[in-house]
Amino acid sequence: MQPSREIELVLTIENNTSPGNRYVVGSGGAVIGRDHSRAEVVIGDALVSRVHARVERVAEGFMIVNLTDANHVYVNGNEVQRALLKDGDLLRLGGSDLRVKIHRR
């Protein structure tokens, strides 16, 4: 039996008002949105919903789930309702781009 490996996901904002801001998402997942009181990954973008998406830990790694019908989530330019994330993926929520980095320990 192989020992389980810890995995974390890092989201780095590539544009908008906070380029370079990094958010580490562990096994508990994280909500992405504008609302400081309801989101762990806060994006200051009027085109991002207060609670826009959630990153969830799944057996295969991390999945992004769109939590709103009003706004969209894109992974590498493709609109998704949910998608398994890979290292290097580019997320777009509103007018903001976030780069995905996956670290295994």
KADA-V147382 format. One record per run of one state. SS is the DSSP state (H for helix, E for strand, L for the rest). FROM is the first residue (numbers start at 1). TO is the last residue. If there is no record, write none. Layout:
SS	FROM	TO
SS	FROM	TO
This chain:
L	1	6
E	7	13
L	14	15
H	16	18
L	19	21
E	22	25
L	26	29
E	30	33
L	34	40
E	41	42
L	43	52
E	53	58
L	59	60
E	61	66
L	67	72
E	73	75
L	76	77
E	78	80
L	81	81
E	82	84
L	85	89
E	90	93
L	94	95
E	96	104
L	105	105
